[in-house]
């Protein structure tokens, strides 16, 4: 009974983490919409940018929760070299952990791609506005300018005072600020992605070789049938508990991580 109780708790956690990953995916879609709004307007209103910042913070908070949860799951798993002798429950946990990790990496990769796309499009807008003012820059020169963190580097030698030029300069400075806001988030995502990708690659080797293991061990076939039945039963029980009104996700608490994204 104690063993069944542990697995029920485990699957409740799996359902919780899966739900938070789905929430991150929805937030990423909202971020993409905000990016489109900001890119379509010469001078986007600050409210839209603030809403984008809130979405970014929400994604970061939920990503912290998922990453911490996956780290906790991973620490409770037996080493790969002992997996062939591990219990059925341990194999269930390993499979669920790996699937969640891969799903998390996929969602965060989509988020990273959205941010990089927004950065490149913002940079292209800056380049076009510079051309309007009469200043031609290469991609390398533009990157060097962006790295300074000072928007005046774009405009210091532009002396024309026409209405068109002033509008162009305003957009240049606005886009530059947008890019600066992205930099720390992109760095945090990179650190987390590298960490999670290594975990998934390592743990994924066991999942990719399950079929081979089954073919090589008749005993494991019987255990796999039990494993499947238990997984369905545990997940069904977990979902029932999850639907109770007093049992809710606590993914809104910020959980600081030891590496990368929490900095």
N, C-alpha and C positions, 0 to 999 in steps of 0.2 A: 504493500500500500504506500509506503514511504517513497519507493521508487516511482510509482505511478504519479504520486503527488509532485515529485520533482519534475517529471516530464511534462505534466500539465502546466506547471509554472513556466517551464522552458518554452512551450508553445504559445503561452500567453505573451511572453516576451517577443517571440518571433512575430506574432501578429501585430504587436505594438510597433516594432521596428519597421515592419513592412508598411504599416499605415503611415508612419512618419516619412519614409522614403517616397511614398505616393504623394504626400503633401508637398515635399520638396519639388517633385516633378511638376505639380500644379503651380507652385510659386515660380519655377523657372519659366513656365509659359507666360506668366504675368510679367516677368522681367522682360521677356522678348517684346511684349506689347508696349511696355514703357519705352524700350529702346526705339521702337518704330516711331512712337510719338515724338520723342526727343529729336530723332534724326530728321523728321519731316518738317520741323519748325526752325526757322533761322535763329530765333531766340526763345527757346522753350521756357515756359513759366517755372518758377521755383517750386511750385506745388508738385508738379510732375516729378521733378528731380528728388524732392523729399520723399515722395511715395516710392520711388525707385530705391532710395536709400533704406527705407523701412523694409522693403522686400528683401534687399541684400542682407540686412541684419537678421531677418526671420529665417532665411536660408542658412545663414551661418549658425544660428542657434540650433536649428534642427539637425544640421550636419554634425555639430558637436555631439548631440545626443546619440545619433546613429553610430558615429565613430566610436564613442565611448562604449556603447552597448556591444558593438562587434568586437572590440578589444576584450571586453569581459568574457564574451562567449569563447573567443579564441584561447584565452588563458585557461579555460576549463576543459579544453579538449586534450586528449592524449597526443603525444608526438606522432608524426607521420609514420615513423618506423615501427610503432606499436599498434598501428591501426588495424592490421590484419588479425591481431589477437584481441582487439577491443570488443566491447559488448555491442549488442544491437543498438542500444540507446545511444552509445557514443557515436556510432555510425550515423544515426538519425541526426544527432546534433551537428556532426561534421557537414553533412549534406545541406542542412538548413543554413548553417553559418556561411558556407561557400556561396550558396545561391543568393543570400542577402547581400553579401559582400560584392558580388558581381553586379547585382542590381544597383547598389549604391554607387559603385564606380561608374556605371553607365549614366546614371542621372547626373552625377557631378561632372562627368565629362561633357555632357550636353550643356550644362551651365557654364563651364569653362569656355566651350566653343562659342556660346552666345556672347560672353563678355569679350572674347578676342575679336569676334565679328564686329561688335559695337565699337571697339577701339579702332579697328581698321577703317570703318566707315566714318568715324569721327575724324580720324586723321586725314582721310580723303577730302572731307569737307574743309578742313583747315587749309589743305593744299590748294583747293579751288579758290578759296577766299583770298589766299595770298596772291594767286595769279591775278585776281581782280584788282588788287592793289598795285600790280606791276612787279611783284617779287616772285621769281621762279625758283623753286627748291627741288632738289632730288629727294628721293625717299630716305637716303642716308642722312642728308642735311636735316630733314624734318625730324628724324628720330633723335638726332643730337640736340635739336631745339627742345623736344619734348622732355628729354632727360634733365634739362636744367631746372625744371619746375617753376620757371618764371615766365609768365605769358608775355611780358614786355619784350622778350628776346625776339618775338615774331614781328614786333611793330616799331622797334626803336629807330629804324632807318627809313620808315615810311612817313613822308612829310605831307602828302596830299591831304587836303581837308574837304574833299568833295563829299556829298551825302552818301554816295555809293561806297566810297572808301571807309567812311565812319561805320556804316552798317557791316561792312566786311570785317573790320577790326573788332567790332563787338562780337560777331559770331566766332571769330578766331579765338578770342579770349574765353568765350563761353565753352567752346569745344575743348579747349585745352584744359579747363577746369574739370570737365567731364572725364577726360582721360586720367587726370591726376587722381580723381576719386577711385578709379578702377585699379590703380597700380597695387595698392596693398591687398585688395581682395584677390587679384590675380595671383599674387605671390603666395597668399595663404592657400589658395586652391591648388597651386602647383605642389606645395609641400605635402598637402593631404593626399593628393592624387598619387604622388610617388609612393607614399607610405602604404596606401590601400592597394595600389596596383601590385606591389611586392607581395602583400599578404594574399591577394587573390591568386596571383600566379603560383605561389607556393602551395596554398591549400587546394587550388584547382587541379593540381596534378592527380590527387586522389580521386576526385570526381571523374576526371577524364578517363581514368583507368578502371572504373567500376566494372564495365563489361568484361574486361580482360580478367579481373579478379574472380568474377562469377564463373567464367568458363574454366578457370583453373582450380576452382574449389567447389565441389558438389555440396559440401556442407554449407557453404555460404548461401547457396540458392535457397535452402530451406529457411535460413535466418533472414534472408531478404524478404521472403513472403511475410514472415512475422513482422519485420520492420515496416513494411508497407501498411499492413493492417493497423499496427500501433500508431503510425504517423497519422493516418486518417482519423483514428479514434481520438488521439490527443488534440489534433487540430479542431475537430468538431467540438470537443469539450471546451477548448480555449475560446472558440468563437461564441459559444453560449454565454460564457462568463463575460466576454467582451461586450455583449449586448445589454448586460444589466446596467440600469441607469446610474448606479453608484460606482461603477468601475470605468474610469476614464483614463485616457492617455495623460501622461505628465510630461509631455515633450516640450512644454513651454518653459521649463526651468533651464536656465543656461548652465551647461556642464562644461567647465573648462578642461581642456585637454593638455597633456604634457608636452605635446610637440605641435608645431606648425600652425594649425588654424586658430588656436586659442590666443596666439600672440597679438 
